[in-house]
């Protein structure tokens, strides 16, 4: 069995988001891209999971920044 590697670790560098509009556009664009990924391809699913994790973190960070919140 392989060692567990988390998708996102607490000590990873924080995301530096763009504006909410930019991050929303990027998230929608990435969703369109991963919709074509092969569900039976381990590599495609790893890329999709990692990319979606990053895009969601960036979108949340942009919303937090717009609200003046720091996390």
N, C-alpha and C positions, 0 to 999 in steps of 0.2 A: 504494500500500500504506500502511496506517495505522501509526502509531507503536506499538510494543509497550508495553502497560500490564500489569504483573503483577497477579495476583489479590491477592497480599499482598506488600507491600514490607517489607524489613528495618527501615525506619525508621517503620513504622506504629505507632500507639500499642498497647501491650500490652493483652491482654484482661484484664478484671477479672471473674474467674469467681465464680459462686455455689458452693454446696456440690456435691459429686459427685452427690448425689441430684437436686438441682435441675437441674444441667447434663445429666444423663442423661435426665431427663424432657423437657427442652427439645429435646435432640437427637432423641429418639424422636418427639416431636410434629412437629418440622420434617421429619423423614424421611417421616412420613405426609402432610404438606402437599405436599412436592415430588414425591411419587409420582404426583400428579395433574397435574403440569406437562406441557405439550405439548412433546414432544421435537423437534418441527418449528418451535417458536417460539424464535428467537434470544433474545428478551427473557426468556422463561421460563427458558431454560437459563443465562443470565447470573445471574439472580436466584437460581436453585437453586445454582449453583456458589459464588457469593459467600456465600450463607446457610450452605451446608454447610461451607465453609471456616471461617467464624466459629464455628459450633457445634462443630466438631471442635477448633478451637484453644481454645475455652472449656472443653470437656470435658477436654482434656489439661492445661490450666492448673489446673483443679480437682483433677485427680489428682495433679499435681505439688505443689500446695499441701497436699493431704492428707498427702502423704509428707514434707513439709517441704523439698521441693526448690525452688530458685529458678532460673529461666532467663531 
